Amino acid sequence: MNVLLVYPLFPKTFWSYEKILELVNRKVLLPPLGLITVAAILPQEWNFKLVDRNVRSITEAEWQWADMVILSAMIVQKDDLLSLIKEAKRRGKKVACGGPYPTSMPEDPQSAGVDYLILDEGEITLPMFVEAIAKGETSGIFRTSEKPDVTSTPVPRFDLLDFDAYDSMSVQFSRGCPFQCEFCDIIVLYGRKPRTKTPAQLLAELDYLYSLGWRRGVFMVDDNFIGNKRNVRLLLLELKEWQKEHGYPFRFNTEASIDLAADQELMDLMVECYFDAVFLGIETPDEDSLQMTKKFQNTRSSLLDSVEAITKTGIRVMAGFIIGFDGEKQGAGDRIVRFAELTGIPTTTFAMLQALPHTALWHRLEKEGRLRTQNGNLNQTTLMNFVPTRPVEEIAREYVEAFCALYEPHAYLDRVYSYFLKLGAPKVQVEAKLPTLTDLKALAIIVWRQGLKRNTRWKFWHHLFSMIKKNPAVWEHYLIVCAHNEHFMEYRDIVRREIEAQLTAYWEEEERLKLLNPVPERELDLAS
């Protein structure tokens, strides 16, 4: 069977990094790890081709070649997924799809005409799909309430990827998270008991990437890398030796809960394995909101002290913030900006709260009659999909103003500078490599834009030379993060424009509903 694996388009998001990727001739930040894992689970006598629509379009020859089209998508890829299902059906192809979005909202791809829904986790449901194909079944829904033992997951088919298109590779060590954040869909999709691969499994994936010639960054896409601290410690002990033996070919990033800061041994091990950045879901400095949303792990110690501890160890913190929690007081946006300035965290993703399908928040708001739409997504240009406890225009205004303040060029350079002065030096000795022509071109563009063309020029040069003098071990990392604002500067304008457009549409819809459902005169009299 000829199987065409297709990954739908992402809209422009905080993490799409177009302007930065252009500098280094890459198309996309990360590859579709889910689809290449699907390819590894399916029968290997089948023939596979992969098209990541964020890299290129599907060719006519590929459409004709395919007997089956298999798609996977997250909720932000919804529009392109549904279009691709319809296009494949128009061409007479059998279509299967799965992934987080179809698992949460299976009725949407069903309405678009999908033949097979392969939901939940593929280690269990993909064999059910293969069995149905063998029996000649022409449609089906395959799902399970079981959580698979991921020690049986095969090495992903990295060979299907165009390595030149991606800035980093993805691997996964664990699934699930032990915490109970009300707004999070990870615990809905993957459960609260973190399941991990064995160290040997993960190292086999790295061996395969190494044999294919990969020598750049690797993102551990675990939603909480330290959810099972015992097992991650065992991995890091072996990974430390693997990296040393191979000359540290990979620089690692990951996501973790903020209690990482309480485990110095674990942080030291990560740095010794060449982890240089971690994403933390800080969400808000407002403790009442953290309690309200059941993010209790963020209230057990000082957020400022935790960020400081991770930073001084030598791991750059990237942070996620959210505005719009129930009971939130006015000025939440300003408080997030002040927190970012105090900690100096350079990369601060920021969004309005969304009620994602089937989360505890979604169910609570549905019960309270406050959901405006059934779908939510994590794009930074999306208005809230529920009725908040303070005016939505107030939240939206604070959000836009805070986003723009965070990435104002002078403020951003100051924040990056103050942060990297505190960042601990790397603990591994990586052999210096001669810069490529692409590297030199990217450097020249950054120097021209930030150090000559813009009015940030004096600040750019002062901070750079001061960094080389005061913390010389991190200056290259520092310069790379300075370059990131090429993306954020443009993206803040997109955020402002799209949020304002959605606010206009929001009020038009409110007026339309008032006309359709006028308040009776008696109720008006009572209200007055």
N, C-alpha and C positions, 0 to 999 in steps of 0.2 A: 504494500500500500504506500502511495506517495502522500506524505503529510506535510502540509504547509502550516508552519507555526507563525502566527502573526501577533505582534505586540502593538496595541493601538497608540495613537498620538496622545501626548500630554499637552494640556494648555500651558502657556507660559506661567511658571510658578517661581517662588522664591528660590527653589532648588534647581531650576533649569539652567541657570548660570550661562546663558547664551554668550554674553559679551566676554566672559572669561574663557569659555571653551574656544571661541573664535581665535583668541590670542595664541592658543597652542594647537590649532588645527584639529580639534576634536568636535564630534557632533553631539555627544550625549555624556552625561556624568556617569551613569551606571547602566549595566546591561540588564535584560529581563531574566533574572536568575530563576524565577518560577518556571518559565517556559523551557529553559534548557534542562531543568530538573525533570519536568514532564517528559522531555525527549529521552532522558536516561531511564525513566521508569517504564515507558512503553516498549513493546517488542523491538529488539534491535535489528530484526530482519526488515522492519519497515524503513522506508527512505524518508529523510527529514530535510527540509529547507526552512531557514528562519528568516523572517523579515521583521525588523524593528522599524516601525513606521516613523519613529523619531530620528532614524538614520536615513532611510530612503523609502520610496514607494514600491508597491508590489508591481512587478513587470507582467505584461500580458502572457509571456511564456510561463511564468510561475503560476498564474491562474490556470492556464491550460494543463500544466503538469499535475496539479493537485487533484487527488481523489477525495481528500478530506482537509478541511481547514479547522485548525484548533487555535482558539484565542484565550488569552488571560488578561484580566484588567483589574485595576483599582478604581475606586469610585470617581476619581477626577478624570478618568479616561472614558467615562460613560458614553459621551456623544460619538466618539470615533468607533468604539466597540459596536454600538447598535448600527451604525452606518455600514461597518464591515460585514456584520451578520447579514444585513439586507442585500449588500452587493454580492456576497458569496452565494446566497440563495438565488439571486437573479441569474447567476451564472450556472445554476444547477448543481452546486456543490453541497455535500454533506458538511454540516457545521457543528462543532462542539466548542463549548467554552466553560471556563471555570475561573477560579481566583477569588480574591476578597469581595469584589463588587457583585458578581453573579451569586456568590454564596449568601450575601446579605440580602440581595434584591433579585431573586431568580425570575420573578414575574416580568422584569424588564427585557432580558434577552429572550424569554419565551414569546413575548409579544412581537419581538423583532423577527421571529421565525427560526430560532436555533433548534437543531435536531436533538442534540445531546447536551445535558447539563451535568458537568462533572464537578460536584460541589465539595465543600469541606477540604480535607487534606488528601492529596492525591495518592499517597502511599496505600490507602485503602480503596479509594473510589476509582482510580485509574484501572486497576485490575478488573473491577466490576464492569467498567466500560469496555475493556478489551474482550471480556467474556461475552458481552452482549453483541459486539461486532462479529465475533466468531459464530454466534448463533444466528446471524443474519437479521438481528433486530435493527430497525431503521430509526428508532428514536428511544429516548429514555432519560430518566433523572436518577443520578447516582449520588447518594449522600449517606452520611453516617454520623452518629453521635459519638463514636469512638475516637480517641486520639491515638494516632499511630506511634509506635516505637521508632524514633528517627534513626536509631542505630542500623536500620535496614535500608536507609535512603542511599541510593547509588551516587557516585561522583557525577555531578552535572556535565552535560555535553558542551563544555567550553569551546570545543572545536567548531561549533556551529556559528560562533561569533566572529564579527569583523573587529579584531582587536584595535585597529587604527581608529575606529569610530569612538572608542570609549576612553574616558579619562581615568576611570578606576574599574577594577573588577569587584564582584560581589561573591561572598561566601556566607554560609549560615551555620552557626554552631548550635543554637538553641531556638526553641519556640515556646511561647507562653511567658507569663509574667506573674509573680506572686502577689501583686498589689491589686487594689480594687477601685481605681479611679473611675468615677461615675461616667465620664465622657468618653472613655477609651474603648475601642472595639477590639483591641488585641485579645483581651481576656474573653471576649465573646467568641472570636474566631478560633483561638488557640488554647484557651483555658488558663487557669491560674497555677497550674503545676508545670514549671519549666522542664521541658524534655530536651536532652542534649545528645549530640552525636558523641562518639568516642574520640579521644585525641587522634588515634590512628586514622579515623575517617577524615577528619579535617586536614590532617597532614597529607593524606592521599590526594585531596583536592588541590592543595598547594603544590604538591609534586607535579600534578597534571598541568596546572597553570605554568609552572616553572619550565616543564618540558616543551610547552607550546611557545615559550619565549617571552612570557609576560614578565616585566621588570618594573612595574609602577605600583601605584597604590592599590590596596585591597580594603574594601569596606565590609566589616562584619555586620550583616544587616539584622542581627538579632534585635528585637524590640527592647530587650533588657539583657545585655550581654552577661551581667552578673546576677541574673535571677537565681541561678544555682551556683553559689560561690564555690562550693566544694569541687564541682566538676570543672568549672572554668579555671580554678587554680591548677588542677591536674593538666588541663590543656596548655596553660601558659608555661608550665615547667618544661613540657616537651617542645612547645613552639620556640621557646628561648634557645634551646639547643639546635633546633632545625634552622632557625634564622642565622645563628652563628656559623653553622656548617656550610650554609649556602651563601654567606657573605651579605646577609640582610638585603635580599632582593625586593622585599615588599615592605612598604610603610602602611601601617594599619590605622583605621578609624573605626569607631563603633558607636552604639547608643547604650546608655546605662542609666540606672536610677541614681539619685544623688547620694545615697548611702555608700557609694563607692568611696567617698571622701573619708569615711570612718575606718577604712581598711588600708592602712599604709603599705602593708606587705603586698596586697593585690595591686595597688597602683604602681609600686616599684617593679613588680613583675611585668606589668603591661609596658612600662617604659623600656625595660630590658628586652622586650620582644619587638620594640620599635613601633609601639602605638604612640601617635603624636597628637591625636584629637579625639574627643568624645562628645556626643550630643546628649544633653541633659534636659529633661522636661521639667523646667522650673515652674512654668505656667504663670505664676504671679507672686510678688512679694507680700500680698495681703493674706495673712494667716487665716482670717475668717473665711475667705473664699476657698483656700486649700482644705479647710475642715469641711466646708459645705460640699465640695466635690469629692470628698473622701480620699484626698491625696495626702494621707497622714504621714507618709514617709518623708515628706518635705517640711514637716513641722517639728521633727524630733531634734533638730540641731539648727544652728544658724546657717541660713542659706549663704550669707556672705562668707562665713568662715569655711563652709564646704567648698565653695568655688575657689577660694584662696588656697586651700590645701591641695586640690587637684592641680591647680595652676603651678604651684611651687614644685610639685613633683615632676613637672615637665610635660603635662598633657593639656593641650589647648582645649578650653571649654567652648562648645557651641551650645546655645540655649534656646529652648522653645518657650514662648510666652503666649498667653491667651487673655482676651478681654471679653467681658460680658457674663461673668458668673452671677448666679442669683444672689441678691443681697449686696452686690458690689457697690461701693460708695463712689461718688463722683471723683474724677481725677485719677482713675486707675491707670490710664495711659501715661500720665506724667510720672506716676510712681514706678512704672516699669522702666521708663527712660532713666530715671534717677538711679534705679538699681543697676541698670546696664553701665551707667557712668561710674558708679561706685566700684563695681567689680572690674570694669574695663572690658567685659566680654565683647569681642569684635562681632561675631556672627550671631545675631539674635533674630531668629525667625519669629514671626508675630502674626497672629490671626484672631479673628472673632470666633467665639465659641460656636461649635456646630453640634447638633444632636445627630450623631451617626446612627444608622439603622440598628435597632435591637440592643443598643447599649442601655445601661441602667438609666442614664439621662433621658434617652429617647422614650423609654417606657414611662418614666415619671411625667415627662411633659405631655405625652399622649394622654395619660390618665387625667392630667390637669386641663386638657383641652388647649394647650399652648403651642402645639406643633403647627407651623404654617405650611410646610411641605414635608413629605415623607423622606425625601432625600436630603442628605447633608454631605458636604465634602470638605476637604482640608486645604482647599486653595485659599491663598491669602487675599484674593480679590472677590471673595464671596460674603455677602451679607448673611447675618444669622438666619437660620431656618426655623426659628421659634420666637415667641413673644417674650422678651426679656423683662426683668423686674424694674428696669429704669428705661427711659425713652431710647428707642433704637437709634434715633438721629444723634443723640448725645454720645452713645457708645461709638457709633461710626465716626463721628467727628474726632473724638479722642484717639481712636485707632489710627486714622489717617494722619493726624498731626504727630502722633508718637512715631509712626513708621517713618515719616519724612524727617523727623528730628534725629532718629537713630542713624540715618544714612546721609545726613548733611555732610558734605565732603570734609570740612574742617573738624567737625565733631567726631567723624569716623576716624580720621587720622590720629586725633588726640587719644581716642579710646584704644586703638590698636597699639599705639606707642606705649601708653601707660600699662597696658596688659602685658606686652612682650618684655617690658623691663622686669616683670615679676616671674615670667615663665621660666621654669627650671630647664637647665641645659640637657640635651640628649645624653643618654647613658651608653649608647652604642657607637662604635666607630665604623662609619660607613665609608667605603672607598670613594674618594672624590671622582666625579665623572666630568669630562669636558662638556661644556654646554653645546647643545645642538644649534643649528641655524634657527630653528623654531624658537628655542629658548631665548636666543639673542634678540630675535625680532620682537618677541613678547616683552622682553625687558626694555627695549628701545621705545616701544609704544607707551608703556607705563611711565617711563621717565619723561617722555614728551608730554603726555597728557597731565600727569599729576605734578611733575617737577619743573615744567617749562610753560605749558600753554595756560593752565588754570591758575587762579589766584591762590591755590594751595602750595605754590612752588617753594616759598621760603620754609613753610612748615614741613613739607616733604623732605627737603634736604637736611634741615636741622634734625628731624627725628631719625632719619636714616643714618647719618654720621654718628649721632649720639648712641643709637642702638649698636652700631659696629664697635663703638668704644666701650659701652657699659655692659652689654650682654652679647658678645660677638658670636657665641655658639648658636644663636637663634636668628641671626639677621636675614638669612635666606628665607626661612619660614615667615618671618615678619614681612618681607617684601611681597611674598606671595599673597598674604592676607590683605595687605594694602591694595593689591590688584583686584581683589574681590569687589571692591566698591564700584568698579566699572559696570558690573551687573546691577548692584543694588541702587545706584543712582538712577538708572533708567527704570528699574522696577518700581521705585516709589511713585513715579509719575503714573505708571500703569495702575497701581493700587488706588491712587487718588481718583483717577478718571473713572475706573470701573465701579468703585464703591459709590461715587456720586451718581452715576447712571442708575445703579441699582436702588439707591434711595429714592430717586425720582419715580422709578417703576413701582417701588413699594407704596409710595403715597398715592399714586394713580390707582393701584389695585385697592387700597383702603377706601378711596372715594367711590370706586365702582361698587364695592361691596355695600357701602352705605346706601347708595342709590337702589341696589337690589333688595336690601333689607333695612328699610327705614325704621327708625325707632318710633313706636306708636306714641301719639300725643299724650296719652295718659302717663306713659313712662317718663316722658319729658317733664310733665307737670310734677311728678313725684320727685324726679331728680333735682328740680329747681326748689 
